[in-house]
């Protein structure tokens, strides 16, 4: 079954946060951008949490160990985080 992602209506509501949790040795990555969620699913696999309204996914969160350097590097190089 295909997942249904919802883009934020207003451009100013789009957000992506990457927090470095040094004590837990991980990155906490959250985004509500539909295309970026799809890209991150390809890199990291299923998110740790999907924020849903009904059956529609509004945002996703991944927790990634800092030991997964190759996946983090791949995310920085391939995922369109910065929309450049």
JOTA-V951676 format. One record per pair of residues at least 4 apart in sequence whose C-alpha atoms are under 6 Angstrom apart, sorted by the first residue. I is the first residue (numbers start at 0). GAP is how many residues later the second one is. Records with the same first field share a line. If there is no record, write none. Layout:
I->GAP ; GAP
//
This chain:
3->52
4->29 ; 51 ; 52
5->52
6->26 ; 27
7->5
14->16
15->14 ; 15
16->12 ; 13
17->10 ; 11
18->8 ; 9
19->7
20->4 ; 5 ; 6
24->41
25->38 ; 39 ; 40
26->36 ; 37
27->34 ; 35
28->32 ; 33
29->30 ; 31
30->28 ; 29
31->26 ; 27
38->40
39->4
40->4 ; 5
46->14 ; 15
47->13 ; 14
48->11 ; 12
49->10
50->6 ; 7 ; 8 ; 9
51->4 ; 5 ; 6
68->4
73->4
74->4
//
